[in-house]
């Protein structure tokens, strides 16, 4: 027999949207979690003494490399692809949540890309490539390596979405407490 409390709890469950790609899932959940994120000005979330390893997450089954990014003090950018390190620079555009990442080599300047912040907290660093990205990936999705090592991309999205679920859960408990208080006051006033 169904427990009525189980049905009430199911009403409040917040499932991950049903999407097939990392970009589509990020698009679906950003409106719900975006307000929980930080700004690029708060560099302590993505820059750390000695480097903070940000593991690149992709949904491409052909992506087998381990790519780790470091945004170090002074604008130094390091990208490690299976242990092979490439140097570059990063910088913020004043008064915006935009970042330029420049990659070069000993042979000369490489490519520079402009990104806008999509989401940032202590575990996730998601940048959106500036412009209209119909042909390629919209998001540069990174997660703190120590928190997601060994996880598949969907598990990483699930972990990110837990930020929203935990906030929603707190709201649920607060709502239940308020309802219990109101019902208690009504019952008490009827005596």
Buried (B, 14 or more C-beta within 10 A) or exposed (E): EEEEEEEEEEEEEBEBEEBEBBBBBBBBBBEBBEEBBBEBEEBEBBBBEEBBBBBBBBBEEEEEEEBBBBBBEEBBBBBBEEEEEEBBBBEBEEEEBBBBBBBBEEEEEEEEBEBBBBBBBEBBBBBBBEEEEEEEBBBBBBBBBEEBEEBEBBEBBBBBBBBBBEBEBEEBEEEEEEEEEEEEEEEEEEE
